[in-house]
Amino acid sequence: MKLPRVSTVVAAAVLAPAVLFPSSASAADAPQPTGLTGPDTASGSTPDVTPGDDGVNGGPGTSSRPQAPEGQEQRDRAEIQKILDDKNTGPGVREAAEQALKGNAAQLRHFLEIDFPKNRLDDLRVKVSQYMHRGGPAVRAAGGKVLQGSEAELLKFLSEGLPAAQAEDADRAEIQKILADPDTGRGVREAGEKALKGGAAELRHFLDVELPRQRADDNRVKVSQLLATGGREVREGANKALDGNDADIAKWLAEGYPKAKASDDRVALFVALSDKNTGPHTTEAAKKALAGTPADVAQFLSDLPKLRATDNRIKVSQLMETGGPAVRAAAGKALEGSYDDIVKFLAEGWATARAADEAAAGKPADKPAEKPADKPAGQQDQGAQQPQTVQPAALTGTGTTGTTVTGATSTTGSGSLAATGTEGLGWEAGGAAAALAAGAALVALSRRRSAES
């Protein structure tokens, strides 16, 4: 029973040097990392690996990914720095690159392969959106078509589409500016409005071809109109310009016409100032304009109708305060009407109303009719045919005694007039009463003579 135990011990003693000593020699020959404790090889254990410490984050553990070639990290850093140095690099790319430079080799590579393309696409879209916000209709339309497109489409828009769209918007804005000018002629206006309805080609054709031609025609029309309506200086200059070419006409409109118009305007101002009917407001404004610039004189002539209207209203009001009944009535009616009514009153109505007031004021006062004996021969019948003026009651008589028949009124001894009952009747009734009184006197005279005889 003890023999197998001995054999086992002997075998172990024989094999032990062959197993233990070579293993110890191999462990002693392997180099150890500086500052790190080597793995416990005596116990036959494998090195521990911290979870996640696979080399991606720069840890000392092992990794299944292939290691980057020597010097790749330096090249990646240089490439990212080059991207940051580019002034056209967008904010998204710039922020991600700066963050990557703070990391390890794996983070550098991750930026170049994944973050950089993604952020660059976002930056391009932001840039296109900014151009769309600041641009005109052509830029907005072209940018909207590629905004959600690929990087290649966005880059093509920025290099080719954007300049073309900006040129189209500039042409459109130039035409709109021309149309907004009040001095733009009819031909240019019609052609410009038509071009605005088209695209880039139509806009450019108008500016290059239609505009010069239409403007030359409009200039000739304008000079012809000034020839018909302008003052002496303007007419002379317009005649001379029409004898030249398109350039001569354009030059006269730009340089000669303003000078000629300024001269004619001063003449027109002096004419208005010398008019005896010019009111105080107009006179004051004219003197002020003469002390100013040609533009001030032109503004005065433009305001002249309003100034005259103010003066005329004041004049009518003054006439209304100082005139007679007819003038006051006519002036009040004119002030309640239009300005034409005021002008008509001053030109015609006032004279008519004043004549009516003067006629009423100069009418002789009512008085007793003259005695027949006091009238020259041949005028008694003529006077009898005139309508009798109604006499007011209690009119003071001549103070003579006895009874005197005068027309339709009898004078008593007391000097008061006794009514005959014929007041207010026509000249026929008055004549009949006078005839009856004369007959009674003849009868009395005849009786007296008979009694004496």
DOVORO-244409 format. One record per residue (C-alpha): x, y, z. Coordinates in steps of 0.1 Angstrom, whole numbers, plus 5000, padded with zeros to 4 digits. Each point is the difference from the previous one (the first is absolute). Layout:
% DOVORO-244409
[node [X,Y,Z]]
...
This chain:
% DOVORO-244409
[node [5000,5000,5000]]
[node [5029,5024,5006]]
[node [5017,4993,4967]]
[node [4977,5020,4976]]
[node [5003,5031,5023]]
[node [5038,4998,4998]]
[node [4999,4997,4962]]
[node [4978,5031,4998]]
[node [5023,5021,5021]]
[node [5030,4989,4980]]
[node [4983,5008,4967]]
[node [4991,5035,5013]]
[node [5036,5006,5011]]
[node [5013,4990,4966]]
[node [4976,5021,4980]]
[node [5000,5031,5022]]
[node [5033,5016,4987]]
[node [4989,4995,4964]]
[node [4967,5019,5006]]
[node [5009,5027,5025]]
[node [5034,5013,4989]]
[node [4993,5006,4963]]
[node [4968,5020,5009]]
[node [5018,5022,5024]]
[node [5027,5007,4974]]
[node [4974,5011,4973]]
[node [4983,5024,5024]]
[node [5033,5015,5010]]
[node [5010,5006,4963]]
[node [4968,5020,4990]]
[node [5004,5039,5003]]
[node [4977,5018,5025]]
[node [4982,5035,4992]]
[node [5016,5028,5020]]
[node [4979,5010,5029]]
[node [4976,4972,4996]]
[node [4997,4967,5019]]
[node [5002,4970,4978]]
[node [4973,4974,4998]]
[node [5001,4972,5026]]
[node [5014,4973,4977]]
[node [5010,4977,5028]]
[node [4964,4993,5007]]
[node [4993,4995,4963]]
[node [4973,5028,4999]]
[node [4994,5023,4969]]
[node [5003,5038,5001]]
[node [4968,5018,5011]]
[node [4983,5024,4975]]
[node [4978,5028,5013]]
[node [4966,5001,4983]]
[node [5000,5027,4974]]
[node [5038,5003,5002]]
[node [5006,4987,4965]]
[node [5023,5027,4986]]
[node [4973,5022,4985]]
[node [5002,5024,5029]]
[node [5037,4998,5004]]
[node [5002,4973,5027]]
[node [5028,4975,5004]]
[node [4978,4970,4994]]
[node [4999,4978,4969]]
[node [4975,5005,4971]]
[node [4986,4979,4973]]
[node [5002,5031,4975]]
[node [5030,5004,4978]]
[node [5025,5025,5014]]
[node [5005,5032,4980]]
[node [5032,5003,4980]]
[node [5029,5017,5017]]
[node [4997,5039,4995]]
[node [4963,4999,4990]]
[node [4989,5020,5031]]
[node [5024,5028,4991]]
[node [4987,5001,4964]]
[node [4964,5001,5012]]
[node [5008,5028,5024]]
[node [5016,5019,4972]]
[node [4970,4995,4977]]
[node [4976,5012,5026]]
[node [5021,5031,5007]]
[node [5000,5007,4963]]
[node [4962,4999,5000]]
[node [4999,5024,5029]]
[node [5023,5024,4982]]
[node [4976,5002,4970]]
[node [4980,5032,5004]]
[node [4971,4984,4982]]
[node [4996,4973,5026]]
[node [4965,5002,5015]]
[node [4993,5003,5037]]
[node [4987,4964,5004]]
[node [5032,4985,4985]]
[node [5022,5024,5019]]
[node [4984,4991,5034]]
[node [5003,4962,4993]]
[node [5036,5003,4988]]
[node [5011,5019,5031]]
[node [4984,4973,5021]]
[node [5017,4973,4981]]
[node [5035,5015,5004]]
[node [4996,4996,5038]]
[node [4995,4962,4996]]
[node [5021,4970,4990]]
[node [5009,4985,4967]]
[node [4966,4982,4998]]
[node [4981,5032,5006]]
[node [5020,5018,4973]]
[node [4992,4972,4975]]
[node [4963,5000,5010]]
[node [4998,5037,4993]]
[node [5016,4997,4965]]
[node [4979,4970,4990]]
[node [4966,5008,5016]]
[node [4996,5034,5017]]
[node [5017,5021,4973]]
[node [4977,4990,4970]]
[node [4969,5003,5022]]
[node [5008,5034,5014]]
[node [5012,5013,4967]]
[node [4966,4992,4984]]
[node [4982,5017,5028]]
[node [5022,5031,4997]]
[node [4994,5002,4963]]
[node [4962,4999,5005]]
[node [5003,5027,5026]]
[node [5020,5021,4976]]
[node [4975,4996,4971]]
[node [4972,5009,5024]]
[node [5018,5032,5009]]
[node [5003,5010,4963]]
[node [4964,4992,4995]]
[node [4990,5023,5029]]
[node [5020,5029,4987]]
[node [4994,4994,4963]]
[node [4973,5009,4975]]
[node [4974,4979,4985]]
[node [5024,4982,4976]]
[node [5024,4991,5028]]
[node [4972,4987,5022]]
[node [4986,4979,4972]]
[node [5033,4985,4990]]
[node [5011,4994,5036]]
[node [4967,4983,5009]]
[node [5005,4974,4972]]
[node [5034,4988,5014]]
[node [4996,5006,5037]]
[node [4992,4964,5009]]
[node [5023,4986,4973]]
[node [5034,4984,5001]]
[node [5033,5016,5008]]
[node [5009,5001,4963]]
[node [4967,5019,4992]]
[node [5006,5025,5027]]
[node [5035,5007,4989]]
[node [4989,5004,4964]]
[node [4974,5025,5011]]
[node [5025,5020,5020]]
[node [5025,5001,4971]]
[node [4976,5003,4970]]
[node [4964,5004,5008]]
[node [5004,5027,5026]]
[node [5019,5025,4978]]
[node [4975,4995,4972]]
[node [4970,5005,5023]]
[node [5016,5031,5016]]
[node [5005,5015,4965]]
[node [4964,4994,4992]]
[node [4988,5016,5032]]
[node [5023,5030,4994]]
[node [4985,5005,4965]]
[node [4965,4998,5014]]
[node [5008,5026,5027]]
[node [5015,5023,4974]]
[node [4969,4999,4978]]
[node [4977,5006,5030]]
[node [5021,5030,5008]]
[node [4996,5014,4965]]
[node [4962,4995,5002]]
[node [4998,5018,5033]]
[node [5016,5031,4985]]
[node [4971,5025,4993]]
[node [5020,5013,4970]]
[node [5000,4966,4983]]
[node [4982,5003,4966]]
[node [4971,4979,4988]]
[node [5020,4978,4976]]
[node [5026,4991,5026]]
[node [4973,4993,5026]]
[node [4980,4976,4978]]
[node [5031,4981,4988]]
[node [5013,4998,5036]]
[node [4968,4986,5014]]
[node [4999,4974,4973]]
[node [5036,4989,5008]]
[node [4992,4996,5037]]
[node [4976,4973,4991]]
[node [5028,4979,4984]]
[node [5032,4983,5011]]
[node [5036,5009,5001]]
[node [5003,5001,4962]]
[node [4971,5025,4996]]
[node [5013,5022,5028]]
[node [5035,5002,4984]]
[node [4986,5006,4965]]
[node [4980,5030,5013]]
[node [5030,5016,5017]]
[node [5023,4994,4970]]
[node [4977,5006,4971]]
[node [4965,5013,5008]]
[node [5010,5026,5025]]
[node [5023,5022,4979]]
[node [4976,4999,4970]]
[node [4968,5007,5020]]
[node [5017,5027,5020]]
[node [5012,5019,4969]]
[node [4964,5000,4986]]
[node [4986,5012,5034]]
[node [5026,5028,5001]]
[node [4988,5013,4966]]
[node [4964,4999,5011]]
[node [5009,5019,5032]]
[node [5020,5027,4982]]
[node [4970,5005,4976]]
[node [4977,5004,5030]]
[node [5023,5026,5016]]
[node [5002,5018,4967]]
[node [4962,5004,5001]]
[node [4996,5009,5037]]
[node [5033,5016,5011]]
[node [5011,5036,5003]]
[node [5021,5019,4976]]
[node [5034,4986,5011]]
[node [4986,4964,5001]]
[node [4985,5003,4965]]
[node [5032,5013,4985]]
[node [5021,4972,5016]]
[node [4974,4973,4990]]
[node [5001,5011,4964]]
[node [5037,4998,4998]]
[node [5001,4966,5017]]
[node [4975,4985,4976]]
[node [5023,5009,4971]]
[node [5027,4977,5015]]
[node [5003,4963,5006]]
[node [4989,4979,5030]]
[node [5031,5009,5019]]
[node [4994,5037,4995]]
[node [4964,4996,5013]]
[node [5011,4981,5030]]
[node [5027,5025,5008]]
[node [4976,5030,4998]]
[node [4974,4983,5022]]
[node [5027,4993,5026]]
[node [5019,5033,4999]]
[node [4983,5026,4978]]
[node [4964,4996,5010]]
[node [5006,5006,5038]]
[node [5017,5033,4992]]
[node [4974,5012,4975]]
[node [4971,4990,5023]]
[node [5016,5019,5029]]
[node [5002,5032,4979]]
[node [4964,4996,4988]]
[node [4988,4994,5036]]
[node [5015,5033,5012]]
[node [4982,5018,4972]]
[node [4967,4983,5010]]
[node [5006,5010,5036]]
[node [5005,5037,4991]]
[node [4969,4999,4979]]
[node [4979,4987,5030]]
[node [5016,5025,5023]]
[node [4992,5029,4977]]
[node [4964,4991,4997]]
[node [4979,5027,5017]]
[node [4975,4973,5012]]
[node [5027,4980,5018]]
[node [4992,4997,5037]]
[node [5023,5004,5030]]
[node [5006,4962,5005]]
[node [5011,4996,4964]]
[node [5022,5031,5001]]
[node [5017,4989,5032]]
[node [5006,4965,4986]]
[node [5014,5014,4967]]
[node [5025,5022,5018]]
[node [5012,4971,5021]]
[node [5004,4978,4969]]
[node [5021,5026,4982]]
[node [5025,5000,5029]]
[node [5004,4962,4997]]
[node [5010,4974,4974]]
[node [4985,4991,4967]]
[node [4983,4971,5018]]
[node [4983,5026,5023]]
[node [4988,5020,4970]]
[node [4986,4968,4984]]
[node [4983,4991,5032]]
[node [4984,5035,5002]]
[node [4986,4996,4965]]
[node [4986,4966,5010]]
[node [4984,5015,5031]]
[node [4987,5031,4982]]
[node [4965,4988,4994]]
[node [4996,4992,5037]]
[node [5014,5034,5010]]
[node [4977,5018,4977]]
[node [4970,4980,5013]]
[node [5008,5010,5036]]
[node [5004,5037,4990]]
[node [4967,4999,4980]]
[node [4981,4985,5029]]
[node [5013,5027,5023]]
[node [4991,5027,4974]]
[node [4964,4987,4998]]
[node [4997,4999,5038]]
[node [5012,5037,5001]]
[node [4974,5010,4973]]
[node [4974,4982,5020]]
[node [5007,5020,5031]]
[node [5001,5034,4983]]
[node [4975,4996,4972]]
[node [4963,5007,4998]]
[node [4972,4975,5003]]
[node [5003,4988,4964]]
[node [5038,4996,5003]]
[node [4997,4982,5033]]
[node [4974,4976,4987]]
[node [5020,4992,4968]]
[node [5033,4997,5020]]
[node [4985,4976,5025]]
[node [4986,4978,4973]]
[node [5035,4999,4983]]
[node [5018,4990,5032]]
[node [4976,4972,5005]]
[node [5007,4987,4965]]
[node [5031,4988,4981]]
[node [5031,5019,4992]]
[node [4986,5006,4965]]
[node [4971,5017,5016]]
[node [5024,5023,5019]]
[node [5019,5008,4968]]
[node [4967,5007,4981]]
[node [4988,5023,5028]]
[node [5032,5021,4999]]
[node [4999,5002,4962]]
[node [4963,5006,4995]]
[node [4978,4996,5030]]
[node [5016,5027,5022]]
[node [4996,5027,4974]]
[node [4963,4991,4994]]
[node [4992,4999,5037]]
[node [5018,5033,5006]]
[node [4981,5017,4972]]
[node [4967,4988,5016]]
[node [5011,5014,5034]]
[node [5010,5033,4985]]
[node [4966,5003,4981]]
[node [4981,4993,5032]]
[node [5021,5025,5020]]
[node [4996,5028,4973]]
[node [4962,4996,4995]]
[node [4982,5034,5008]]
[node [4980,5002,5033]]
[node [4962,5000,4998]]
[node [4984,5035,5000]]
[node [4966,5016,4991]]
[node [4992,5005,4964]]
[node [5006,5034,4985]]
[node [4971,5024,4994]]
[node [4987,5001,4964]]
[node [5008,5038,4999]]
[node [5036,4994,5009]]
[node [5006,4977,4971]]
[node [5010,5013,4966]]
[node [4974,4999,4973]]
[node [4997,4967,4983]]
[node [5014,4980,5030]]
[node [4968,4997,5020]]
[node [4985,4972,4980]]
[node [5034,4982,4998]]
[node [5003,5002,5038]]
[node [4964,4988,5005]]
[node [5008,4968,4981]]
[node [5029,4990,5024]]
[node [4991,4976,5028]]
[node [4994,5018,5033]]
[node [5024,4994,5029]]
[node [4982,4989,5032]]
[node [5005,5027,5026]]
[node [5004,4991,5036]]
[node [4974,5013,5025]]
[node [5004,5032,5021]]
[node [5022,5017,4974]]
[node [5005,5037,5010]]
[node [4983,5025,4976]]
[node [5009,5035,4987]]
[node [4981,5019,5028]]
[node [4978,5021,4976]]
[node [4963,5008,5009]]
[node [4969,4991,4980]]
[node [4996,4969,4980]]
[node [5025,4991,4973]]
[node [4994,4969,4978]]
[node [5033,4984,4990]]
[node [4997,4966,4984]]
[node [4980,4977,5023]]
[node [5008,5020,5032]]
[node [4981,5030,5015]]
[node [5018,5024,5023]]
[node [4978,5014,5029]]
[node [5005,5033,5018]]
[node [5017,4982,5028]]
[node [5028,4989,4978]]
[node [4993,4963,5002]]
[node [4993,4978,4970]]
[node [4965,4985,4998]]
[node [4998,4966,4983]]
[node [4977,4999,4970]]
[node [4995,4963,5000]]
[node [5021,4996,4968]]
[node [5033,4990,5016]]
[node [5014,4969,4984]]
[node [4979,5003,4969]]
[node [5014,5005,4965]]
[node [5005,5031,4981]]
[node [4964,4997,4984]]
[node [4983,5003,5034]]
[node [5020,5031,5009]]
[node [4991,5017,4968]]
[node [4963,4994,5005]]
[node [5001,5015,5034]]
[node [5017,5031,4987]]
[node [4974,5004,4973]]
[node [4971,4999,5025]]
[node [5016,5026,5022]]
[node [5005,5024,4970]]
[node [4963,4996,4990]]
[node [4988,5009,5034]]
[node [5020,5032,5000]]
[node [4985,5010,4966]]
[node [4965,4995,5013]]
[node [5006,5022,5030]]
[node [5015,5028,4979]]
[node [4969,4999,4976]]
[node [4976,5003,5029]]
[node [5019,5030,5014]]
[node [4998,5019,4967]]
[node [4962,4994,4997]]
[node [4994,5014,5034]]
[node [5020,5031,4993]]
[node [4981,5007,4968]]
